[in-house]
Amino acid sequence: MLRQLQSRASDLAECLLISELEMRRSRTLEKKLEAYGEFGRAVDRIDALRRDIEELIHWDAKESIMAVLDRKVANVIRSSAYRIVEWFDRYSCVRWYVGQASMLVKQC
């Protein structure tokens, strides 16, 4: 059981890394917003993993598995790439400033 949980944690760490890279390096706002959504889904999956770990494993193992994921999530949220994409997601009525392709994604 512990191996399955560790495997899920490593898969989630990889998802976080990919989302972070996509938010930084994508050339279009659409791709950056997709990565932002994937990051949000990964955080939801981390919360589900945390609940599963609390039910099945004692405290010390939980701390070691979740510490890496928690630090990675915090680092991504503090990054400028995340904050910029979050701003565009929250204030979607200003997407028309970016260009014509963005207007096709979601109109105000």
DSSP file (Angstrom, degrees, kcal/mol; ACC not computed):
  #  RESIDUE AA STRUCTURE BP1 BP2  ACC     N-H-->O    O-->H-N    N-H-->O    O-->H-N    TCO  KAPPA ALPHA  PHI   PSI    X-CA   Y-CA   Z-CA
    1    1 A M     >        0   0    0      0, 0.0     4,-2.0     0, 0.0     5,-0.2   0.000 360.0 360.0 360.0 -40.3    0.0    0.0    0.0
    2    2 A L  H  >  +     0   0    0      1,-0.2     4,-2.4     2,-0.2     5,-0.2   0.883 360.0  53.4 -62.7 -38.5    2.8    2.4    0.8
    3    3 A R  H  > S+     0   0    0      2,-0.2     4,-2.3     1,-0.2    -1,-0.2   0.888 106.9  51.5 -64.4 -39.2    4.4    1.8   -2.6
    4    4 A Q  H  > S+     0   0    0      2,-0.2     4,-2.4     1,-0.2    -1,-0.2   0.918 111.2  47.6 -63.3 -42.8    1.1    2.7   -4.3
    5    5 A L  H  X S+     0   0    0     -4,-2.0     4,-2.2     1,-0.2    -2,-0.2   0.894 112.2  49.2 -66.1 -39.4    0.9    5.9   -2.4
    6    6 A Q  H  X S+     0   0    0     -4,-2.4     4,-2.3     2,-0.2    -1,-0.2   0.872 110.0  52.0 -66.7 -36.2    4.5    6.8   -3.1
    7    7 A S  H  X S+     0   0    0     -4,-2.3     4,-2.3     2,-0.2    -2,-0.2   0.919 109.5  48.9 -65.1 -43.7    3.9    6.1   -6.8
    8    8 A R  H  X S+     0   0    0     -4,-2.4     4,-2.3     1,-0.2    -2,-0.2   0.902 110.8  51.8 -60.8 -40.5    0.9    8.4   -6.8
    9    9 A A  H  X S+     0   0    0     -4,-2.2     4,-2.2     1,-0.2    -2,-0.2   0.902 110.0  47.6 -64.5 -41.3    3.0   11.0   -5.1
   10   10 A S  H  X S+     0   0    0     -4,-2.3     4,-1.9     2,-0.2    -1,-0.2   0.880 111.0  51.7 -69.0 -36.1    5.8   10.8   -7.7
   11   11 A D  H  X S+     0   0    0     -4,-2.3     4,-2.1     2,-0.2    -2,-0.2   0.903 110.8  48.5 -63.0 -40.9    3.2   11.0  -10.5
   12   12 A L  H  X S+     0   0    0     -4,-2.3     4,-2.4     2,-0.2    -2,-0.2   0.876 107.7  54.1 -67.8 -37.3    1.8   14.1   -8.9
   13   13 A A  H  X S+     0   0    0     -4,-2.2     4,-2.0     1,-0.2    -1,-0.2   0.897 109.2  49.1 -62.2 -39.1    5.2   15.6   -8.6
   14   14 A E  H  X S+     0   0    0     -4,-1.9     4,-2.5     2,-0.2    -2,-0.2   0.900 109.3  51.8 -65.9 -41.3    5.8   15.0  -12.3
   15   15 A C  H  X S+     0   0    0     -4,-2.1     4,-2.5     1,-0.2    -2,-0.2   0.898 109.2  50.8 -61.4 -40.9    2.4   16.6  -13.1
   16   16 A L  H  X S+     0   0    0     -4,-2.4     4,-2.4     2,-0.2    -1,-0.2   0.913 110.4  49.4 -62.8 -42.6    3.4   19.7  -11.0
   17   17 A L  H  X S+     0   0    0     -4,-2.0     4,-2.4     2,-0.2    -2,-0.2   0.920 111.9  47.5 -63.2 -44.9    6.7   20.0  -12.9
   18   18 A I  H  X S+     0   0    0     -4,-2.5     4,-2.5     2,-0.2    -2,-0.2   0.916 112.2  49.8 -64.3 -43.3    5.0   19.7  -16.3
   19   19 A S  H  X S+     0   0    0     -4,-2.5     4,-2.4     1,-0.2    -1,-0.2   0.914 110.7  50.1 -61.9 -42.5    2.4   22.3  -15.4
   20   20 A E  H  X S+     0   0    0     -4,-2.4     4,-1.7     1,-0.2    -2,-0.2   0.929 111.6  47.5 -62.4 -45.0    5.0   24.7  -14.1
   21   21 A L  H  X S+     0   0    0     -4,-2.4     4,-3.0     1,-0.2     5,-0.3   0.895 111.5  50.8 -63.9 -39.7    7.1   24.4  -17.3
   22   22 A E  H  X S+     0   0    0     -4,-2.5     4,-1.8     1,-0.2    -1,-0.2   0.888 108.7  51.5 -65.9 -38.8    4.0   24.8  -19.5
   23   23 A M  H  < S+     0   0    0     -4,-2.4    -1,-0.2    -5,-0.2    -2,-0.2   0.854 117.6  40.2 -65.9 -32.5    3.0   28.0  -17.6
   24   24 A R  H  < S+     0   0    0     -4,-1.7    -2,-0.2    -5,-0.2    -1,-0.2   0.903 125.5  29.6 -80.2 -43.0    6.5   29.4  -18.1
   25   25 A R  H  < S+     0   0    0     -4,-3.0    -3,-0.2    -5,-0.2    -2,-0.2   0.558  83.6 111.8-106.1  -9.1    7.3   28.4  -21.6
   26   26 A S     <  -     0   0    0     -4,-1.8     6,-0.0    -5,-0.3    -4,-0.0  -0.360  54.6-148.9 -66.1 147.2    4.1   28.2  -23.6
   27   27 A R  S    S+     0   0    0     -2,-0.0     2,-0.3     5,-0.0    -1,-0.1   0.682  74.0  60.3 -91.5 -19.1    3.8   30.9  -26.2
   28   28 A T  S  > S-     0   0    0      1,-0.1     4,-1.8    73,-0.0     5,-0.1  -0.822  75.6-131.8-113.6 151.8    0.1   31.3  -26.2
   29   29 A L  H  > S+     0   0    0     -2,-0.3     4,-2.6     1,-0.2     5,-0.2   0.852 107.3  60.9 -64.5 -34.8   -2.3   32.3  -23.4
   30   30 A E  H  > S+     0   0    0      1,-0.2     4,-1.9     2,-0.2    -1,-0.2   0.924 106.2  45.0 -59.3 -46.0   -4.5   29.4  -24.2
   31   31 A K  H  > S+     0   0    0      2,-0.2     4,-2.1     1,-0.2    -1,-0.2   0.877 112.3  52.2 -66.7 -37.6   -1.7   26.8  -23.5
   32   32 A K  H  X S+     0   0    0     -4,-1.8     4,-2.0     1,-0.2    -2,-0.2   0.897 109.6  49.1 -65.1 -39.8   -0.8   28.7  -20.3
   33   33 A L  H  X S+     0   0    0     -4,-2.6     4,-2.2     2,-0.2    -2,-0.2   0.856 108.6  53.4 -68.7 -34.6   -4.4   28.6  -19.1
   34   34 A E  H  X S+     0   0    0     -4,-1.9     4,-2.4     2,-0.2    -2,-0.2   0.919 109.7  48.1 -62.9 -42.8   -4.5   24.9  -19.9
   35   35 A A  H  X S+     0   0    0     -4,-2.1     4,-2.3     2,-0.2    -2,-0.2   0.873 109.1  54.0 -65.2 -36.9   -1.4   24.3  -17.7
   36   36 A Y  H  X S+     0   0    0     -4,-2.0     4,-2.0     2,-0.2    -1,-0.2   0.907 109.8  47.4 -62.7 -42.9   -3.0   26.4  -15.0
   37   37 A G  H  X S+     0   0    0     -4,-2.2     4,-2.2     2,-0.2    -2,-0.2   0.900 110.6  51.3 -65.1 -41.4   -6.1   24.2  -15.0
   38   38 A E  H  X S+     0   0    0     -4,-2.4     4,-2.3     1,-0.2    -2,-0.2   0.888 108.1  53.1 -61.8 -39.2   -3.9   21.1  -15.0
   39   39 A F  H  X S+     0   0    0     -4,-2.3     4,-2.3     2,-0.2    -2,-0.2   0.920 108.1  50.3 -62.0 -43.5   -2.1   22.5  -12.0
   40   40 A G  H  X S+     0   0    0     -4,-2.0     4,-1.9     1,-0.2    -2,-0.2   0.897 110.7  48.9 -61.8 -40.9   -5.4   23.0  -10.2
   41   41 A R  H  X S+     0   0    0     -4,-2.2     4,-2.1     2,-0.2    -1,-0.2   0.871 109.5  52.8 -66.8 -36.1   -6.4   19.4  -10.9
   42   42 A A  H  X S+     0   0    0     -4,-2.3     4,-2.0     2,-0.2    -2,-0.2   0.896 107.5  51.4 -65.3 -39.4   -3.1   18.2   -9.6
   43   43 A V  H  X S+     0   0    0     -4,-2.3     4,-2.0     2,-0.2    -2,-0.2   0.893 108.7  51.4 -64.6 -38.6   -3.5   20.1   -6.4
   44   44 A D  H  X S+     0   0    0     -4,-1.9     4,-1.9     1,-0.2    -2,-0.2   0.904 109.7  49.7 -62.8 -40.7   -7.0   18.5   -6.0
   45   45 A R  H  X S+     0   0    0     -4,-2.1     4,-2.3     1,-0.2    -2,-0.2   0.848 107.3  55.0 -67.1 -32.7   -5.4   15.1   -6.5
   46   46 A I  H  X S+     0   0    0     -4,-2.0     4,-2.5     2,-0.2    -1,-0.2   0.902 106.3  51.3 -65.3 -40.4   -2.8   15.9   -3.9
   47   47 A D  H  X S+     0   0    0     -4,-2.0     4,-2.0     2,-0.2    -2,-0.2   0.902 110.0  49.4 -62.7 -40.2   -5.6   16.7   -1.4
   48   48 A A  H  X S+     0   0    0     -4,-1.9     4,-2.2     2,-0.2    -2,-0.2   0.904 110.7  50.2 -64.9 -40.4   -7.1   13.3   -2.2
   49   49 A L  H  X S+     0   0    0     -4,-2.3     4,-2.7     1,-0.2    -2,-0.2   0.902 107.7  53.9 -62.5 -41.0   -3.8   11.6   -1.7
   50   50 A R  H  X S+     0   0    0     -4,-2.5     4,-2.3     1,-0.2    -2,-0.2   0.911 108.9  48.6 -60.4 -42.9   -3.4   13.4    1.6
   51   51 A R  H  X S+     0   0    0     -4,-2.0     4,-1.6     2,-0.2    -1,-0.2   0.916 111.8  49.1 -63.6 -42.9   -6.8   12.1    2.8
   52   52 A D  H  X S+     0   0    0     -4,-2.2     4,-1.6     1,-0.2    -2,-0.2   0.907 111.3  49.4 -63.0 -41.5   -5.8    8.5    1.7
   53   53 A I  H  X S+     0   0    0     -4,-2.7     4,-2.8     1,-0.2    -1,-0.2   0.902 107.9  53.6 -65.5 -40.8   -2.5    8.7    3.5
   54   54 A E  H  < S+     0   0    0     -4,-2.3    -1,-0.2     1,-0.2    -2,-0.2   0.851 111.6  46.5 -62.9 -33.3   -4.2   10.0    6.7
   55   55 A E  H  < S+     0   0    0     -4,-1.6    -1,-0.2    -5,-0.2    -2,-0.2   0.820 125.0  28.0 -75.3 -31.0   -6.5    7.0    6.6
   56   56 A L  H  < S+     0   0    0     -4,-1.6     2,-0.3    -5,-0.1    -2,-0.2   0.712 112.7  49.3-108.3 -23.6   -3.9    4.4    5.9
   57   57 A I  S  < S-     0   0    0     -4,-2.8    -1,-0.1    -5,-0.2     2,-0.0  -0.858  75.1-109.0-128.0 153.3   -0.5    5.4    7.3
   58   58 A H     >  -     0   0    0     -2,-0.3     4,-1.5     1,-0.1     3,-0.3  -0.222  45.1 -93.0 -75.0 172.3    0.9    6.7   10.5
   59   59 A W  H  > S+     0   0    0      1,-0.2     4,-2.1     2,-0.2     5,-0.2   0.833 115.5  55.5 -59.4 -45.8    2.2   10.3   10.9
   60   60 A D  H  > S+     0   0    0      1,-0.2     4,-1.8     2,-0.2    -1,-0.2   0.899 109.0  46.6 -61.4 -43.6    5.9   10.0   10.1
   61   61 A A  H  > S+     0   0    0     -3,-0.3     4,-2.0     1,-0.2    -1,-0.2   0.879 110.2  54.7 -66.6 -37.2    5.4    8.4    6.7
   62   62 A K  H  X S+     0   0    0     -4,-1.5     4,-2.6     1,-0.2     5,-0.3   0.920 106.7  51.0 -62.0 -43.9    2.8   11.0    5.8
   63   63 A E  H  X S+     0   0    0     -4,-2.1     4,-1.8     1,-0.2    -1,-0.2   0.906 110.4  48.2 -61.8 -42.6    5.2   13.8    6.5
   64   64 A S  H  X S+     0   0    0     -4,-1.8     4,-0.6     1,-0.2    -1,-0.2   0.878 115.7  43.6 -68.8 -36.4    7.9   12.4    4.3
   65   65 A I  H  X S+     0   0    0     -4,-2.0     4,-0.7     1,-0.2     3,-0.2   0.919 120.1  39.5 -73.7 -43.8    5.6   11.7    1.4
   66   66 A M  H  X S+     0   0    0     -4,-2.6     4,-2.8    -5,-0.2     5,-0.2   0.700  97.8  75.9 -83.7 -19.8    3.7   15.0    1.4
   67   67 A A  H  X S+     0   0    0     -4,-1.8     4,-2.2    -5,-0.3    -1,-0.2   0.905  96.9  47.4 -60.8 -42.9    6.6   17.4    2.3
   68   68 A V  H  X S+     0   0    0     -4,-0.6     4,-2.1    -3,-0.2    -1,-0.2   0.927 114.3  46.5 -65.1 -44.7    8.0   17.3   -1.2
   69   69 A L  H  X S+     0   0    0     -4,-0.7     4,-2.6     1,-0.2     5,-0.2   0.909 111.5  51.3 -65.3 -41.8    4.7   17.9   -2.8
   70   70 A D  H  X S+     0   0    0     -4,-2.8     4,-2.2     1,-0.2    -1,-0.2   0.905 110.8  48.2 -62.8 -41.5    3.8   20.7   -0.5
   71   71 A R  H  X S+     0   0    0     -4,-2.2     4,-2.3    -5,-0.2    -1,-0.2   0.906 111.9  49.7 -64.7 -40.8    7.0   22.5   -1.1
   72   72 A K  H  X S+     0   0    0     -4,-2.1     4,-2.3     2,-0.2    -2,-0.2   0.913 110.7  49.0 -65.8 -42.9    6.6   22.1   -4.9
   73   73 A V  H  X S+     0   0    0     -4,-2.6     4,-2.4     1,-0.2    -1,-0.2   0.927 111.9  49.5 -61.6 -44.2    3.1   23.5   -4.8
   74   74 A A  H  X S+     0   0    0     -4,-2.2     4,-1.7     1,-0.2    -2,-0.2   0.896 110.5  50.5 -62.4 -40.6    4.2   26.4   -2.7
   75   75 A N  H  X S+     0   0    0     -4,-2.3     4,-0.7     2,-0.2    -1,-0.2   0.901 111.3  47.8 -65.2 -40.5    7.1   27.2   -5.1
   76   76 A V  H >< S+     0   0    0     -4,-2.3     3,-1.0     1,-0.2     6,-0.4   0.924 110.3  51.6 -66.5 -43.2    4.8   27.1   -8.2
   77   77 A I  H 3< S+     0   0    0     -4,-2.4    -1,-0.2     1,-0.3    -2,-0.2   0.831 110.1  50.0 -64.5 -31.2    2.2   29.4   -6.5
   78   78 A R  H 3< S+     0   0    0     -4,-1.7    -1,-0.3    -5,-0.2    -2,-0.2   0.612  90.0 106.1 -80.4 -11.9    4.9   31.9   -5.7
   79   79 A S  S <X S-     0   0    0     -3,-1.0     4,-1.9    -4,-0.7     5,-0.1  -0.319  74.9-129.3 -72.2 151.6    6.3   31.9   -9.2
   80   80 A S  H  > S+     0   0    0      1,-0.2     4,-2.3     2,-0.2     5,-0.2   0.856 107.1  58.8 -68.0 -34.7    5.7   34.9  -11.5
   81   81 A A  H  > S+     0   0    0      1,-0.2     4,-2.1     2,-0.2    -1,-0.2   0.925 107.9  46.0 -60.6 -44.3    4.5   32.7  -14.3
   82   82 A Y  H  > S+     0   0    0     -6,-0.4     4,-2.9     1,-0.2     5,-0.2   0.929 111.7  51.2 -63.8 -45.9    1.7   31.3  -12.1
   83   83 A R  H  X S+     0   0    0     -4,-1.9     4,-2.0     1,-0.2    -1,-0.2   0.880 110.1  49.3 -62.5 -38.2    0.7   34.7  -10.8
   84   84 A I  H  X S+     0   0    0     -4,-2.3     4,-2.0     2,-0.2    -1,-0.2   0.943 114.0  44.3 -66.3 -47.5    0.4   36.1  -14.3
   85   85 A V  H  X S+     0   0    0     -4,-2.1     4,-2.2     1,-0.2    -2,-0.2   0.890 111.8  53.9 -65.4 -38.5   -1.7   33.2  -15.6
   86   86 A E  H  X S+     0   0    0     -4,-2.9     4,-2.7     2,-0.2     5,-0.2   0.901 106.5  53.0 -60.9 -40.1   -3.9   33.3  -12.4
   87   87 A W  H  X S+     0   0    0     -4,-2.0     4,-2.6    -5,-0.2    -2,-0.2   0.932 109.7  47.4 -61.6 -45.9   -4.5   37.0  -13.1
   88   88 A F  H  < S+     0   0    0     -4,-2.0    -1,-0.2     1,-0.2    -2,-0.2   0.866 112.8  50.0 -64.1 -35.2   -5.7   36.3  -16.6
   89   89 A D  H >< S+     0   0    0     -4,-2.2     3,-0.7     1,-0.2    -2,-0.2   0.920 114.9  42.2 -69.1 -43.1   -7.9   33.5  -15.3
   90   90 A R  H 3< S+     0   0    0     -4,-2.7     2,-0.5     1,-0.3    -2,-0.2   0.893 122.0  38.8 -71.4 -39.4   -9.5   35.6  -12.6
   91   91 A Y  T >< S+     0   0    0     -4,-2.6     3,-1.8    -5,-0.2    -1,-0.3  -0.477  70.8 155.3-109.8  60.3   -9.9   38.7  -14.7
   92   92 A S  G X   +     0   0    0     -3,-0.7     3,-1.6    -2,-0.5     4,-0.2   0.641  57.8  78.4 -66.8 -15.4  -10.9   37.0  -18.0
   93   93 A C  G 3  S+     0   0    0      1,-0.3     3,-0.3    -3,-0.2    -1,-0.3   0.628  90.4  56.4 -69.3 -10.6  -12.8   40.1  -19.2
   94   94 A V  G X  S+     0   0    0     -3,-1.8     3,-1.8    -6,-0.2     4,-0.3   0.278  72.2 104.3-102.4  11.1   -9.4   41.6  -20.2
   95   95 A R  G X>  +     0   0    0     -3,-1.6     3,-1.6     1,-0.3     4,-0.9   0.767  65.2  74.1 -63.2 -23.8   -8.3   38.8  -22.4
   96   96 A W  G 34 S+     0   0    0     -3,-0.3    -1,-0.3     1,-0.3     7,-0.1   0.707  83.8  68.6 -65.0 -16.7   -9.1   40.9  -25.4
   97   97 A Y  G <4 S+     0   0    0     -3,-1.8    -1,-0.3     1,-0.2    -2,-0.2   0.808  94.8  56.7 -66.6 -28.5   -5.9   42.9  -24.6
   98   98 A V  T <4 S-     0   0    0     -3,-1.6     2,-0.3    -4,-0.3    -2,-0.2   0.874 116.8 -79.3 -77.6 -38.9   -3.8   39.9  -25.5
   99   99 A G     X  -     0   0    0     -4,-0.9     4,-0.9     1,-0.1     3,-0.5  -0.895  44.7 -68.5 156.0 174.7   -4.9   39.3  -29.1
  100  100 A Q  H >> S+     0   0    0     -2,-0.3     4,-0.8     1,-0.2     3,-0.7   0.854 119.8  59.2 -63.6 -38.9   -7.5   37.8  -31.4
  101  101 A A  H >> S+     0   0    0      1,-0.2     4,-0.7     2,-0.2     3,-0.6   0.853 101.2  56.5 -61.8 -33.5   -6.8   34.2  -30.6
  102  102 A S  H >> S+     0   0    0     -3,-0.5     4,-1.3     1,-0.2     3,-0.6   0.813  97.7  61.6 -69.1 -28.9   -7.6   34.8  -26.9
  103  103 A M  H << S+     0   0    0     -4,-0.9    -1,-0.2    -3,-0.7    -2,-0.2   0.792  99.0  56.7 -68.5 -25.7  -11.1   36.1  -27.8
  104  104 A L  H << S+     0   0    0     -4,-0.8    -1,-0.2    -3,-0.6     3,-0.2   0.754 100.4  59.9 -75.3 -23.8  -12.0   32.7  -29.3
  105  105 A V  H << S-     0   0    0     -4,-0.7     2,-0.3    -3,-0.6    -2,-0.2   0.960 126.8 -15.4 -69.7 -52.6  -11.2   30.9  -26.0
  106  106 A K     <  -     0   0    0     -4,-1.3     2,-0.3   -14,-0.1    -1,-0.3  -0.900  63.8-149.7-158.2 122.2  -13.7   32.7  -23.8
  107  107 A Q              0   0    0     -2,-0.3   -14,-0.1    -3,-0.2   -15,-0.1  -0.671 360.0 360.0 -95.5 152.1  -15.6   35.9  -24.4
  108  108 A C              0   0    0     -2,-0.3    -1,-0.1   -15,-0.2   -15,-0.1   0.460 360.0 360.0 -73.0 360.0  -16.6   38.2  -21.6
